[in-house]
Amino acid sequence: MTARLRTIAFVVAFYGGSVFYVLATPTVALFGEAAMRYWVLAWVRFHAGCAKYLLGVASSVTGAPPAGQALIAAKHQSFFETFELIRILGGPAVVMRREFGRIPLWGWAARRYGVIMIDRAGSAAALRGMMRAAAAAKAQGRSVVIFPEGTRVKPGEAPPLRPGFAGLYRALALQVVPVAIDSGRLWPKSGAKRAGIVTFAFGDPIPPGLPRAEVEARAHEAINALER
């Protein structure tokens, strides 16, 4: 099967099947946050299965995912890791653009799960809202995932980190676990996906309490390790 046909099959299967998960979410939400996390984990496993068996795209994890709570700083090259990190990490809270929250029903489901919506313009009020939501996730014992470069980038690009990362690092006082990801090789923003292995390279933890310049430099280098 060609890459284009595989991509069409994935789109039909995943988005078609996702209708069931999304429509069932209001009922699942009645049973509380634990049920919502279980439901979302089932959904991201469905996504991983569609990617593996229809696209031929699978994950390889190197390094050590955190055993306890952490602020996960990850490279962002494709849609793939937004689902796959939830599966690998067992249900963390994830910082995403506010635009995703406007999608009918899906946005409501995402908020019920614990997605932290952030205005990419980065106003002071938006940053304070992100801090409050992240602090609530920490109080629940959850890790928090952020894509500190602020947006999806092409392979080879390494833009500076956005201010929200340093703010979360200071507010949460958690270790940072950087993750380098090379999904953009196989999963472009548009067009056919290519079969292969996406690497999730977990770097050495960065302790809390470091100066902003140091933690940003260390995190930036670690999430771009695969770019070299």
N, C-alpha and C positions, 0 to 999 in steps of 0.2 A: 504494500500500500504506500502511495506517495505521501510526502510530508503534508501536502495540502489536504488530501483526503483524510489523513489522520487528524488533522486540525479540525476539519468539519465534523468528523465523528465525535471528537472530544467536546466541541461546542454544543452539539445536539444532546449528547449524553449528560454532560455535567450541568449545563444550564437547564435542560429539561428536568433532570432529577432534582435540581436545587429548588424548583417550584414546590415540590413536596415538602422539603425541609423548611422553607420559609413560611409556607401556609400553615404548617403545623406548629410553628413557633409560639403563637399566642396561647395555644393550649398547653404547650410544654411550660411556658413561663408561669402558669398558674401554680406549678409545683415547686417554684423557688429557684434560687440562683444555682444550686447544685445540679438541678435537672437541666437548666439552660446550658451549663458548661458541658455536661454529658452530651447534650444534643448537638452543640457546636462541634465538639470533638468527633462525633459521628459524621457530621457534614464534612469536616476537613479530611477525615479518613476516606470518605467517598471521593473527594477531590483527588487525593493521592492515588487512589485506585484507578480513576479515570485517566490521570496523567501517565501512570505506569503502563497500563494495559492498552490504552488507545494511542497515546503519543510516544510511548517508549521513553518517558522522562521519569527518572527516579532520583532519590537523594542519597548522598553519602555524607555521613557525619564524621568529622575528624576533631580531635581535641575533646574536651570534657564539658558537656552542658552543665550548668550549675545544679548542684544538689539542693540548694536552698534558694531563698529569695535573692533576686538580683535585678539590676537595671540592664536589660539586654540592648546593646547598641549594634544594629545590624545594617549591613549594606543593602541597598534596595535597587535592584535592576529589573524586576518583573513582578507581575501579579502572583507568581508561583509562591514566593516566600511569605507573602502575607497570610496564606493558609498553612503552608508547611511548617512555619515556626510555631504556630499554635499546636500543631500535631506533635512536633518534636519536644516541645517544652511542656506539654500537658495542660494547656489552658491558661496562658498568661493574659493579662490585660494588654491591649495593643493601642498605641497612639496612631490615629489615622486622620486624614483630612476631613474637615467638617462636611465637605461636599458629599461624602459617602453616607452621612447621616440623613441626607435629604431624599435618598432613594425610598420610594414608598414601601412600607412594611419592613424591607431589609434594614433600613436605618433604625427603626424601632427595635428590631431584633438585635442589632449590633449593640445598641445602648443597653439592652437588657442583659446581654452577655458580659458587658463591661468594657466595650471599646471606648477609648478616650478620644473624643472628637476635638480637633484643634484647628483654629483658623490659621491658614498658612501665612496670612499677612502678618501674624505675630504681634497683635496689639497687646498692651499690658493686661487688659481685662481677659483676653483669650489665654494668655500665659497663666494668669492666676487661676482660671477655671481648670486648665490642664493640671496644675499643681494639686488642686483640691481633689480632682478625680483620681490622680495617681496616688495621693496619700490614702484615699479610701481603698484603693486596690491593695496597697501595702498593708493596711490594717486588716484586710481579709486574708493575708498570708500569700498573696499572689505576686509573681514577678511582673515587671512592666517592660514591654518591648517598644523601642523607639527606633525609627529610621533617622539618625541624626543629621544626615545630609539634606533632609527635608523633602525630598522628592525622588522619584525613580530616575536613575541615570543610565547612560549607555556604558557598555564595557569600555574600560580605559579611562573613564571620567572619574575624578575625585574632588568634587567641590568641597569648600570649607563647611564645617559643621554649623548648624543653625543654633541660635541662642537658647532654644528650648531644652537642648540636651544638657547644657551646663546648669540651667535652672533646676531641672529634675534631679540631676546628680547631687546638687547642694541640698535640695529640699528633702529627698528621700533618704540620704545618707546610707545608700546601699552600694555594695561592690558593683562595678561595671563589668559585664562579660561581653566583649566584642565578638561579632560574628562576621567573617568575610564570606561572601556568597558570589558565585559566578553564573547565576541563572540567565543573564542576558545573552550568553552565547547561544542558548537553545530556545529561549522564550522571548522573542522580540515584542515590542509594544504592539506592533501590527504585523500581519502576515503569518505565514506558516511557521509552526513550531518544529524544532528538530529533535530527534531522539538523542538521548545521552544521559550523562550523570551530572546532576547539580551538586556541587560541594558546599557544605555548611561547615566552615572551619571555625570552631570555637577557640578564641585566643585565651591567653592567660588573664585571670581576673585582675582588675585594677581596683585598688582599695579605695574606700571613701575618704573624704577629707583632704584631697590633694588640691593645690591651686588650680584655678580654671585653665590656665594656659597649658599646664602639664597634663591634666586629664584629657583635654581636647586633643592635644598632640598625640598622646598614646592611643586614644580611641581611634583617631583618624588613621594613624598608621596601621593599626590592627585590622580595621574593617576593609582596608584596601590592600591587604597582604596578597590576595590572589591576583590583583591587578599587575603585580610585578612579575 
